[in-house]
Amino acid sequence: MKINVLKHEGNELRIELVGESHSFCNALQSALLKDETLDFVGYSISHPLVAHPTIYIRTKGRRDPWRALLDA
């Protein structure tokens, strides 16, 4: 899996997961939603045949969203 960082500013992180699908993204989102330090977690795939999933993570306070992603 290749990860492209689209945005990493303060408590926000948006990444693109090359070569993944709903299966992995749904499992990752479920794990991230259990983290009470996160304000928002979501993913989107604009078209399953031509697009890569984009995951968006926003934390509460000063927690680094990379840390939350790695903990999940």
PAZAPA-4460 file (N, C-alpha, C; in steps of 0.05 Angstrom, whole numbers, plus 32768, in hexadecimal, padded with zeros to 4 digits):
% residues 72
    n_x    n_y    n_z   ca_x   ca_y   ca_z    c_x    c_y    c_z   seq   type   mol
   8011   7FE9   8000   8000   8000   8000   8012   8019   8000     1      M     A
   800B   802B   7FEF   8019   8045   7FEE   8007   805A   7FFA     2      K     A
   8013   806B   800A   8003   8081   8017   800D   809C   800D     3      I     A
   7FFB   80AB   8001   8001   80C6   7FF8   7FF5   80DA   800C     4      N     A
   8005   80EC   8017   7FFB   8100   802A   7FF0   8117   8019     5      V     A
   7FD7   811D   801C   7FCA   8133   800E   7FCA   814C   801F     6      L     A
   7FC7   8149   8039   7FC6   8160   804B   7FCE   8157   8067     7      K     A
   7FE0   8165   8074   7FE7   8160   8090   7FED   817B   809C     8      H     A
   7FD9   8187   80A8   7FDB   81A1   80B5   7FCE   81A0   80D0     9      E     A
   7FDE   81A5   80E5   7FD3   81A6   8100   7FC6   818B   8108    10      G     A
   7FAC   818C   810D   7F9E   8174   8116   7F8F   8167   80FF    11      N     A
   7F95   816D   80E6   7F87   8161   80CF   7F9B   8151   80BE    12      E     A
   7F91   813A   80B4   7FA1   8129   80A2   7F8F   811E   808D    13      L     A
   7F97   8121   8074   7F89   8115   805D   7F9D   8105   804D    14      R     A
   7F98   80EB   804A   7FAA   80DA   803C   7F9B   80CA   8026    15      I     A
   7FAA   80C2   8012   7F9F   80B1   7FFD   7FAD   8096   7FFF    16      E     A
   7F9D   8081   7FFE   7FA7   8065   8000   7FA6   8058   7FE5    17      L     A
   7FBD   8055   7FD8   7FBE   804A   7FBE   7FBD   802B   7FC0    18      V     A
   7FAA   8020   7FB1   7FA8   8003   7FB0   7F95   7FF7   7FC5    19      G     A
   7F86   8007   7FD3   7F74   7FFD   7FE7   7F57   8001   7FDE    20      E     A
   7F45   7FF5   7FED   7F28   7FF6   7FE6   7F18   7FFB   7FFF    21      S     A
   7EFE   7FF8   7FFC   7EEC   7FFC   8013   7EF2   7FEA   802A    22      H     A
   7EFB   7FD2   8025   7F00   7FBE   803A   7F14   7FC8   804E    23      S     A
   7F2B   7FD1   8045   7F3F   7FDB   8057   7F37   7FF5   8064    24      F     A
   7F2C   8007   8054   7F25   8022   805E   7F0F   8020   8073    25      C     A
   7EFC   800F   806F   7EE6   800B   8083   7EF1   8001   809D    26      N     A
   7F03   7FED   809C   7F0F   7FE3   80B4   7F20   7FF8   80C2    27      A     A
   7F2F   8007   80B3   7F40   801D   80BF   7F2E   8032   80CC    28      L     A
   7F19   803A   80BE   7F07   804E   80C9   7EFA   8044   80E3    29      Q     A
   7EF2   802B   80E4   7EE6   801F   80FC   7EF9   8020   8113    30      S     A
   7F12   801A   810E   7F26   801B   8124   7F2B   8038   812D    31      A     A
   7F2C   804B   811A   7F30   8067   8121   7F18   8073   8130    32      L     A
   7F00   806A   812A   7EE9   8075   8138   7EE8   806D   8155    33      L     A
   7EF7   805A   815E   7EF8   8052   817A   7F09   8065   818A    34      K     A
   7F19   8075   817D   7F2B   8088   818A   7F1C   80A2   8191    35      D     A
   7F19   80A7   81AB   7F0A   80BD   81B5   7F18   80D8   81B1    36      E     A
   7F31   80D8   81AA   7F3F   80F1   81A5   7F3C   80FC   8189    37      T     A
   7F2C   80EE   8179   7F28   80F6   815D   7F0D   8105   815B    38      L     A
   7F0E   811B   814C   7EF6   812B   8147   7EE6   8121   812F    39      D     A
   7EF4   8118   811A   7EE8   810F   8101   7EF9   80FB   80F3    40      F     A
   7EED   80E6   80E9   7EFA   80D1   80D9   7EE8   80CA   80C2    41      V     A
   7EF3   80C9   80AA   7EE3   80C1   8094   7EF4   80B9   807C    42      G     A
   7EE8   80AB   8069   7EF7   80A5   8050   7EE3   80A7   8039    43      Y     A
   7EEF   80AB   8022   7EDE   80AB   800A   7EEE   809F   7FF2    44      S     A
   7EDE   8094   7FE0   7EE9   808A   7FC7   7ED7   8095   7FB2    45      I     A
   7EE1   80A8   7FA2   7ED0   80B5   7F8F   7EC6   80A3   7F79    46      S     A
   7ED6   8090   7F70   7ECD   807B   7F5E   7EDE   8062   7F62    47      H     A
   7ED1   804B   7F67   7EE1   8033   7F6F   7EF3   8029   7F59    48      P     A
   7EEE   802F   7F40   7EFF   8025   7F2A   7F17   8036   7F24    49      L     A
   7F15   8050   7F2A   7F2B   8062   7F21   7F37   8073   7F37    50      V     A
   7F2C   8072   7F4F   7F35   8084   7F65   7F41   8073   7F7C    51      A     A
   7F52   8080   7F8B   7F5D   8074   7FA3   7F4F   8080   7FBB    52      H     A
   7F4B   8071   7FD0   7F3D   807C   7FE7   7F4D   8092   7FF5    53      P     A
   7F3E   80A5   7FFF   7F49   80BC   800E   7F3E   80BA   802A    54      T     A
   7F50   80BA   803E   7F49   80B9   805A   7F4E   80D4   8067    55      I     A
   7F3B   80DE   8076   7F3D   80F8   8084   7F3B   80F3   80A2    56      Y     A
   7F4E   80FE   80B1   7F4E   80FB   80CE   7F52   8117   80DA    57      I     A
   7F41   811E   80ED   7F44   8138   80FC   7F43   8131   811A    58      R     A
   7F57   813A   8128   7F59   8134   8145   7F4E   814B   8155    59      T     A
   7F47   8145   816E   7F40   815A   8181   7F5A   8164   818E    60      K     A
   7F5C   817D   8192   7F74   8187   81A0   7F8D   8185   8190    61      G     A
   7FA3   817E   819E   7FBD   817E   8191   7FC8   8163   8189    62      R     A
   7FB8   814E   818B   7FC2   8134   8184   7FC8   8132   8166    63      R     A
   7FDF   8126   815F   7FE7   8123   8143   7FD6   810E   8136    64      D     A
   7FCA   8114   811F   7FB9   8100   8111   7FC9   80E8   8107    65      P     A
   7FE3   80EC   8102   7FF4   80D5   80FA   7FF5   80C0   8111    66      W     A
   7FF8   80CB   8129   7FF9   80B9   8141   7FDF   80A9   8143    67      R     A
   7FC9   80B6   813F   7FAF   80A8   8140   7FAD   8093   812B    68      A     A
   7FB7   8099   8113   7FB6   8086   80FD   7FC8   806E   8103    69      L     A
   7FDF   8073   810E   7FF2   805D   8115   7FE7   804C   812C    70      L     A
   7FDA   8059   813F   7FCE   804A   8156   7FB7   8038   814D    71      D     A
   7FA8   8041   8138   7F92   8031   812E   7F9C   8018   8120    72      A     A
***
